[in-house]
Amino acid sequence: MILLNYSHPLTPAQLAQVEALAGKKIERVVEVHSQIDAQAPLTPQVVAMADKAGLEPIEWQSAPLIVNPPSLNFVATVLLAELHGRCGYFPAMLRMRPAPNSLPPQFEAAEIINLQATRDAARLVR
């Protein structure tokens, strides 16, 4: 499984949580910075972010992927559209959450969301 991390770096403990949630070993973590220039057009910047993952077309289409999206909502939205185009489906998404009672604030892996299944279920109610 390949974890595409467009957010803060993940700790070994967080990666172990992701593996436990997925039931699979993470073979590779690809760290991609998601900083943008707010004054420049967004889409070309997001396309460049996807390119920086360094995946070959066969990997986009066949490798098991989990995406930890950027925190900025409009960057995450455009990124998911770009990844859908490259994969042919929505990849799974990692959701992080604040760990309870942690000082300083820490985050834990909350769930892996099957975005394609969510999309497919939504089609049944349209």
VENVENPE-V345084 format. One record per residue. PSI is psi in degrees with one decimal (NA if undefined). Layout:
<<PSI> <PSI>>
This chain:
<<139.9> <127.6> <115.4> <109.3> <106.4> <17.8> <-154.9> <150.5> <143.8> <140.8> <164.1> <-37.9> <-40.8> <-39.3> <-37.6> <-38.2> <-41.6> <-44.3> <-40.4> <-42.1> <-40.3> <-24.4> <21.6> <155.2> <140.0> <116.9> <-30.8> <137.6> <125.1> <113.7> <122.6> <122.2> <139.5> <25.5> <139.8> <161.5> <108.8> <-16.5> <-10.4> <158.2> <139.4> <-45.8> <-47.4> <-32.7> <-39.4> <-38.8> <-42.1> <-37.5> <-44.8> <-41.8> <-38.2> <-15.0> <-24.1> <18.8> <145.8> <157.4> <-38.3> <-34.8> <-42.6> <-37.7> <-20.3> <-19.0> <142.5> <118.8> <143.0> <133.4> <126.5> <101.3> <161.8> <156.5> <-30.2> <117.3> <-43.3> <-27.3> <-43.4> <-40.3> <-48.3> <-37.6> <-44.2> <-37.4> <-42.9> <-44.6> <-37.6> <-42.5> <-38.5> <-37.3> <-32.5> <5.0> <168.4> <126.6> <163.3> <150.0> <135.6> <132.2> <123.2> <155.2> <157.7> <136.2> <135.1> <141.4> <35.5> <131.2> <122.2> <167.3> <133.5> <162.0> <152.4> <158.1> <122.2> <-47.5> <161.5> <122.4> <126.3> <93.1> <-33.8> <-40.6> <-37.4> <-44.3> <-46.0> <-40.7> <-37.0> <-30.7> <-24.4> <-17.9> <10.2> <NA>>
